[in-house]
Amino acid sequence: MEGAPIIHTPEVTGSSPVALTIPLGDIVSSPRPPADGHSDREVSDFLFRACHDLRASSRAVRVHSELILKDGEVPAGSTLEQRLGFVVNGAKKLDVLIDSLGSYSVALATDASSFQSSPLDILLRSVLKKLDPEIRGCGGEVTSGPLPSVNGHPDRLMQLFENLIRNALVHRSEATPRVRIEAARQADGWLFTVHDNGSGMEESSLEKIFLPFERLKGKQLGGAGLGLTICRLIVERHGGRIWAESKPGEGAKFYFVLPDEP
């Protein structure tokens, strides 16, 4: 994908390292085995290991830059202070990207062998407890109707709810954020709705928002641009599908279908 980040990682060939350039958009845009036969598990392992090494390097750059700023020898308002600030902010953004890629790599490795009966009402309570500082911080409210148990991976399903709720909080309007989660039985499983009262979006964006590194035009609100991509991957790994409906100024509704327990 044009504009998508790129991983540069060394591969040892003989006695000399050779740099490999890997477009991340190609890795995360289509979670299917690539043409050379590598499995999703291999891609997941590669991403996980790359994230581990990148995270250590990124945090070393950030921490040492912050220490230089704090040691009192950098003149306040100087060009050096400004440039070190750019380094720190850039490293923080890189940390966010690396963490998101790590989450993607874990979701990519999800398979049915790890599924179990997962009570979504209990999982949602755990998610809300984790997000409580963010919800309270913006004065938001998240409510739900009765939720069923489904056959799935509990941690991945928690990630699904967390990403959708956080997406609603990030793209809130001037109104107090309200998120409502509902479930209804369908012929092919359970239909879930996550409805928010946020700023909404144009119909032309409803498919693009699930693509990696895509952001709504004019909305650079932080994050790596992988949250909804990870949601789609999790739902598809559970044999379901996900889509959205929205209009500008009218909030958004995210729908996803998960199979019933066998």
Secondary structure, DSSP 8 states (H G I E B T S, - for coil): -TT--EEEEEEEETTEEEEEEEEHHHHHS--S--TT---HHHHHHHHHHHHHHHHHHHHHHHHHHHHHHHTS-S-TT-HHHHHHHHHHHHHHHHHHHHHHHHHHHHHHT--GGG-EEEEHHHHHHHHHHHHHHHHHHTT-EEEE----EEEE-HHHHHHHHHHHHHHHHHT--SS--EEEEEEEEETTEEEEEEEE-S----GGGTTGGGSTT---TT---SS-S-HHHHHHHHHHHTT-EEEEEE-TTS-EEEEEEE----
